[in-house]
Amino acid sequence: MTAVSSVTSHAPTGSSAFRPFAEAVQERFASAIAGGQPLFTSDATDLWDEYLNGFDDPIERQGHNCNCCRSFIRHYGGLLVIDDKGVQRSAIWDEDLAPSFFKKAAANLKKAAVRAKINGVFISSDAQWGTPKTGPWSHFSLVQSNERIHRDRVNSAFQVMAQKKQDFGTLKHGLADYSRDVVASAVNLLESEALYRSEKVVGPAKFLLAIHDAYQGKFKHRHENLIWKAVATAPVGFCTPRSSMIGTLLDDLKDGMSVELVKSRFKTKMDPLQYQRPQAAPSAGNIAVAEKLVEKLGIQNSLKRRFARLEEITTIWTPTAAASAPATGGVFGHLTPKNTPAKSDAPVAPIQNITWEKFLRTVVPKALSMELLMHSVSAPFAALVTAEDPDAPPILQWDHEEKRNPFSWYLYSGGSRPGNWNLPPFGRIKVNAISLKPSGWNLAPGADDNQGKGALFILEGCRDLRTPGLCLFPEILKSSLHSIRSTIEAFSHRGKMSGQEEASACGVLCDQKGLNYEVRVTTDLGRADYRIDRWD
């Protein structure tokens, strides 16, 4: 983030030093918020008196008694940042950077801010803080960079700050309810993938454990500061453990239930037909609220969905055409010598059991083509879908204005038979591509995905022959739409996806649950069969 400051002296003696002081304020601010550090409000009071008391000469003090600068200091002078140990520091003042004439004033302000108590997260919709100039006089002012400006069209900056304050209290109580040992047990179970759909809950669990581990137990106020810092950047829902799915898991562990009972109860709660899904039709009031919110966000067209096509999705593998002639060239280079079998007739190496991670790392880069063995049993067939209007505002959790990705996927609970997806019940089906689940397309390597790891084998001729609706599920939508999820669910269920005949980005989902796929891979060295039986 960048910030600029423009000031001139309000008193003759300090005129030559005032601009360097303003530059020192700018330098301190830029340093304090480097790396996207959040800002916090405090209960610091009498900051203006602390500033004026930095001038020993009454004339100088009166010369700096400026209404615009007083307003700036009153609104922003007490802003703080928090380091990883919970230590709070002033975001504005540093006497070591200030010119000698202003060192006392800067020291007074810094001391008053640092000894104050943090009482909120600071968020602003304003690009400019303070009044840069009135007439011939310049004053303290900072410019907030674009990426930090609050632009939410649903909740104002004030509303978000109020919610963060409420989240602080809720999270603080949640941490007191669930000890570090209980949370660590939950994380261990979730990361071991012993629990059904654990990827939906492991993020909030690791979030709680990180706060427990960050606090060393020396100073109570630092513990609270670490909670404030966590609240400032927490994803929606992470700060309310007692009223979310992670809370039910923690309660079961806290009550000493057996692992098997915990697993059984968790699986029931995480059923895709239950988790975050409204169980009744929307009320008239919710429909009215939804109408207003959709209009306010301008997302009418965002709710229209269509089937995706292969050529427009992000893939990690596609077939490679074999060379038409050997590297040595020649007029007859394209002919096959006697007794040399064609690739399709070459012997197949014995089937090998392999993990998905190893398959992706060692087999996929060398593959010229692939075929997936089809059985007449249910499988997690899935389709990739996208926004009908590519310019419509984003409504998916992983779709952002700065990096658009309106693609999502759907599948049927319990799986589907090949015939429902335009495929024969037996035989090998050509793999046209491999694609990660859309939620993982823009993730950095190793980054967590609360939608779970997974990839799709995009299959030749595969498309859904049923009418799935619009597939706008609550667990993939942005948090701003959570309050109207029952209305969106009903709208999605009754809607119709367009582009069904042109759908070419459908196939079988390969994820961390119940893997058992046989894939025939052709490389320059021949053919081999692989059974993918686990993730890693």
N, C-alpha and C positions, 0 to 999 in steps of 0.2 A: 504494500500500500504506500502511496505517496501522500505527503501533506505539505502545504505551503503556508507561510505565515507572513503577514505584512503589517508593520507597525512603524510609527515614528515616536520620538520622545514627546512627553507632555511636560517636560521640565528642562530648562537649559543645561543644567550640569550633566544630566544623563543622556543628552541627545546623541552623542557620538557612540555610546555603548548600547543604546536601546535596540538598534537593529541587530547587532550580534546576539543580544539576549533573545530576540525573537527567533533568530536562526537556531539558537541553542534549544529553544522550545520545540521547534520543528524537528531538529535532529533527535532529540529525546523521544518525541512521539513516534517518529518513523522507526526508531530502534525498538521501542516498546511493543509495537504491533507487528513487527517483522514475522513472517511465517503465518500470518493470519491469526495472531493471538487475540482472543476476545477481550473486550473491555468491561469493566465492572464499576457500578456506582458505589458510593460510600456515604456514610453519615457525617462526613467532614463538614464542620460549620465554621463560621467566622473566617473563611479563607481570605476575604477582601481585607479584613483588618490585619491578617498575617502578612499580606502583600505590602500594605502601606507601612506597617511596622518595620519593614525592611529598609526604610529610608530614615536616617537619623535626623536629617535637617527638616524642620516643619515645612519649609518652603518647597523642598523637593517632594515631600509627602503630598502636599496639596497639589503640586504640579502633576502628579501621577494619579490624582483622584478623578478618573475618567469613567463615565457611565457605561460606555461600550465595553471597555476592558473589564469593568466590574461585572457586567453581565456574562462575559466570556468565562471569567474565573468562577463565577457562581454556578454556571451550568456545566463546565467541563474541568474545572481545576481540581476536583476531587476524584477524577477517573483513575482507576488502578488496573494493573495487570497482575497475574498470578503465575509464579514459576511452578515447575514440576514437583517441588517439595511443599507447596502451599504458602510460600512466602510472597507477600504482596508488595508491590512497588508502584511508585507514581508513574503514570503514563505520560505526564506533561513536564514535570519539574526535575531538574538535576543541577545542583549548584556547581558541580565540577565542570559543567559545560558553559555555565553562565559567565559573562564578563564580571570583573571584580566589583563594579558599581552595583550590580544586581545580585551578587552572590548571597547576601543576607536575605533578600526577598525570596529568592529561589529556594534557599534552605528552609525558610519558614514555611513556605507552601508545601514543600516536599514532606517535611516532618509532620505537618498537620494532616496531610493526605495519608501517609503511611500508618499513622497511629489510629486512623479511623477504622470503622468496622464496615466490611462489605455488606451491602444490603440489596444488590440486584445486578442483573446483566444489562449492559448499556447497548441499545440498538437505536439507530437513527435513520430516518428517511431523507435527511438533509445532506446535500452534497457539501455545503459550506457551513462551517461552525463559526459563529461570531460575525461581527460586522467589520469588513476589512477597511472601510474608509468612510468618513463623514467630513465633507468639505476638504480642508487642507490636511486634516488629521487622519492618520492610519492607526489601526488598533490590532489587538490580538485576533487572529483568525486562522483557522485550519480548513483544508479542503479534503474531504473524505473521498477515497478512490471509488470507482464505479462498482467494483466487486463487493464492497462492504455496505453499499447503500441498500437499505431495506426496501424491497419492491413488491412485497406480497400484496396482491389485490384483495385478499380476503380479510386478513388481520393487519391492523395498523402496527407500527413499531411499539406504541404504548400498550396495545393488547398483547403483543408477544412478550414484552418485558413483564407484564403482569402474570402471564402464564408461566414464565421462567421462575418467577418468585414463588408461585404455587408449587411448581415442580421441585424446587429446592426443599420445601417442607416435606413433600411426599417422599422424595428420595432419601432424605435424612432419616425419616421414620422407617423406611424400608430397609436401610442399611442396619439400623438398630435391631430390627426384627429378625434379620437373617445374618447369622454370624459368618465369618470368613470360611469356617470349615464347612458349613452347609452349602454356601455358594460354590466352594471349590468342588464339593461332591457333585453338584449339578453340572458344573463345567466338564468334569471328568466323564460323566455319563453321556453328555451331549457330544463331546468331541470324539468319544469312542464309537459314536453312531449306534449306540445300543437302543436309542429311543427313536420312535417313528417320527419322521419329518423334523429331526433335531435341528436342521439348518434354520428353521423359523425362530428358534428360541436361543440358540447358542450365542448370538450377538448380545442380547440383553444380559445374559448370564456372565459373559466375559467382561462386560461393562461394569457390573457390580463388583466382580472380583478385582478388577484393576483399581477401583477406588479403595477397596479394603487394603490392597497391597501397597498403594501409594502412601498411605498414612502410617507413619512410624510411631505414633502414639505419644509424642513429646509435648505438643502444644495443641490444645483443643481448637483454637481459632484457625490453625492451619488445616485441621481436618475439615472444618466448615468451608474453608477456602477451596480445598480440593473438590468438595461437593459442588460448590458454585462453578468451578472450572468445568467439571463434568457436565453440569446442567447446561452451560453455555453452548456446548457443541453436540449435545446428545441427540440422536435421532428421535423422532416422535415415538412415544410409548416406552422408551428406555427408563424414564425417570419415575414410572408408576408400577413398580414390580408387584405390589400387593393387589393390583386390579388387572393384571395381565396374565398371560399363560405361564410366564416364568414363575409367577407367584404361586400358582397351584402346584407346580413341581417342587418349589422350595418348601412349601407347606408339607407336602407328602414326605420329603426327606427329613424335615425338621421333626415330624411326628414319628420317625423311626420305622416307616413302612419298609417291607422287603423290596429288593430291587425288582423282582418279578411283578409285584403288585404295582409298584411305581410305573413300570413299563406298560402294564396293561391299562392303567388309568390314563396315562399320557396318550397312548394310542387312540383311545376313545375320544379324548378331547381334541386331538389333532386331526380327526377324520376330515378330509377335504370338503365333505358335504356339510360339516358343522363349523369348522374353524373360521371365524370372522364372517360367517355367512348368515344373513338374516333368515330367521325361521318363520317369518310371517310377512304378509303383504304390507307395503308401506302405508302409513297413515295419510290421511288427507293433508294434515299439517306438514308432514315430512315432504310430501310431493310439492307443496307450495314453497317450502324452504329450498328444495332442490331446484325448482324453476328459477328462483331469484339468484341462487348461487351460480348456477350454470350460466345465466345471463351476465352476471357480474364478472365471471372469469372468461367469458367469451369462448366457451368450449363446446358450443352446440355441435359443431362439425367434428370435434375430437371424439365424440361418442359413436361416430360411424366407422365401422371396421370392415376390412376385406381380407381375403386370403392372400398370402404372400406368394411371390414367384421366386424361383431359384436364382434368377439372375440379379435380384435386388438384395439378397441377404448376404451377411458376412459369413464366410466359410473359412475353415482351417485346412480343408483338403478337397480337391476335385480330381477326377481321373486325368491321367496324362496319356496322350496318344503315343504309341510306340513309334520309334523311328522307322521310316519307310525304307531305308537302305542302311547298310552297315557303315561305320565311320570311314572305312577304306574307300567308299564310293565305287564307281565303275558302272558300266552300262547294264551288267547283269546282277548288280548288287542287291536288287529287290527279290531275287529268286531264292527259294528255300532249297538247300542241298538235300540230296537223297538221304533217307533215314533220319532226317532231323525233324522231330515233331513240332508242329505249331504250338504256340503258347497255350492255346485252349486244349490241346491234346497232351500236354506235358504231364508227367506224373505229379501227383500232389503229395507233398510231405505229410507225415503223420500229424494228426491234430495236436496242437499244443495249448495247454491252459495258460492263460496270461491275464494280467491285470489291465484295466483300462489305461492307467498311467503309463505302463510299460509299452502297451500297444501304441499309444499315441506318440511316445518318445522314440521307439525303435522300429516300428513297423510302418506307420503311416507315412513318414518322409520318403520311403522307398517304393511305396505302392503306386503301380500304374493303374490298377483297377481293383474293385472290390465287389463281392457279392455277399448278401446276407441270406443265410438259410432260413426259410420260412416254415413254421410248423402250424398246424391247424389248432392253435391254442390262443388264448387271450394274451395280448402283449400291450405294452404302453405306447400304442400308436399316438402320434401327436402331429399337430399342424402349426406352422408359423403363420401369424396373421399380423396385419399392420393397419395404420390409419388410412381411411379412404381418402382423406384430404391431408396430404403430406405437410401442408403449411398450417394446419390447425394447432393450437397451443397444446403442449404436452400434458398428459394426464397420468402417465405411468411413472412409477418410482424412479426408473433408470433413464427416463427421457428428460433431457434438459435443453433449455433454449440455446445454450452455447454449444452443445453437442447432441444433435437430435438422434433419437433411436426409438421410433414409435412401434417397434416390433414386440410381439408377445407370443405366447403359445398356449395351447390348450390340449387336454387329453381327458379321457373318460375315467372316472373312478372305477377301479376293478379291471381296467384294460378293455381291449376290443379284439374281435376276431379279424383276420385278414380280409374276409369278404366285405366287412363294413368299410374297408378302406381301398376297395377296388383292386384287391390283390388275390392271387390264387392261394389256396390253403397250404400247398406244399411247393417245394422247389426253391431255387436260389434267385433272388431279386437283385438286379444291378443297383449299386450304391452310386448315386449321382453326386453326392457331396457329403461332407461332415461339417456340421455347424454347432458351435456352442449355443446353449440357451441364450436368448437375446439379452437377458439381464447381465450376462458375463462378457458381452462384446467389448465394452469400453472399460472394463476393470483392469487395473494394473496386475501383473503376475503376482500370485500369492494373496491378493486382496480378498477379503471376506465377501461372500454374496449371500444375503439372507434368503434368497430364493433357492439356494442349494446348487452345488456343482452338477453339471449335466451337459450332454451333447446329443445331437440328433443325427442318425444315419438317414439322410434324405434319399428316398427310394424311388426308382423309376416307376411311374404310373400310379403312385400312391396319392390318394386324395379321399377325403371324408365324403361318404355318400349320404350321410344324415344331415340334419339341419341343427347346428349347434348353438344358435343364437349369436350374440355379439362377444361372448366370453370376456366380459369386463368384470373380473372377480375383485372383491374388496381387497384381498391381500396383495394385489399388484398395483393398485391405484395410489396416487399421491395422498398424503395424510389430510390435505385440505378438503378431500371429498369423503372422509370417513363418516361425517355426520349425516350424509345423505346416501349411505351405501345401500340401504334397503330399497330406495327408489331406483338407484342405478342398477341394482340386481334385477329388479322387476323389468326395467327397460331393456336390459341386456337379454333377459330370458325371452322376451317377446320379439326382439329384433331379429333381423336376418342379415347374415354376413354376405357381402357381395363378392363376386369373382370366384365362385366355387368351381366353375368349369375350367378356369385358368390356373387353379391351385397347383403348384409344382414344388412347394417347399414343405412336404409332408414326409413322415417316416416314423422311425422307432426311437423312443427316448432312451438314452443310456445314462443312468444316473447312479447314485450310491446305494440303491436299494434293489435287491433281487436280480443281480446281473446273471444272465446265462444266454449269451449270444454266440452263434457260430458264424464266422466271417471267413470267406475264401479270398485271399489276397494274391494278386499277380504282380511280380516284380521282374526286373531284367534277368534274375536268376531262376525264375520258375514260379510255381504256385505252392501255397501253403495254407492250411486251415488253422484257424485260431478259435479257441473258445474263451471269450471274455467272461470270467466268472466272478470277478470282484473289482472294486474300484482301484485300490492301491495296496 
